[in-house]
Amino acid sequence: MNIAETRQANSLVVAPTGRIDSQTSPVFDRHLSAIIERGDVNLIIDLAGLEYISSTGLSAFLSAAKKVRAAGGRMSLTGLNSRIRLVFEMSGFLRLFPIYANVDAALSG
């Protein structure tokens, strides 16, 4: 898994690529926590390059969402392919996040 960051407007776009599984989810969790701790709380998580996510990966999203909300921020998801979307849907996570087709839509939404 790789994680890229770009700043667009007043949001930080975080784009993990590859897999978020039991091996990589602790790294992703620490990365998101560090972002939030430094004060970036308006996040767009672009999942267009994500191939797989496990339940441990989902827990990293839940943890980050709680921290973002506590800090008065917003966390949106974009670029969910059908497999990733199904995992979020089956776990009930789709209702926890605003979902957009792409980063541009999230920026204007």
Secondary structure as GFF3:
##gff-version 3
##sequence-region A 1 109
A	DSSP	beta_strand	2	8	.	.	.	ID=ss1
A	DSSP	beta_strand	11	20	.	.	.	ID=ss2
A	DSSP	alpha_helix	25	37	.	.	.	ID=ss3
A	DSSP	beta_strand	42	46	.	.	.	ID=ss4
A	DSSP	beta_strand	50	53	.	.	.	ID=ss5
A	DSSP	alpha_helix	55	70	.	.	.	ID=ss6
A	DSSP	beta_strand	74	78	.	.	.	ID=ss7
A	DSSP	alpha_helix	82	90	.	.	.	ID=ss8
A	DSSP	three_ten_helix	93	96	.	.	.	ID=ss9
A	DSSP	beta_strand	99	100	.	.	.	ID=ss10
A	DSSP	alpha_helix	103	108	.	.	.	ID=ss11
###
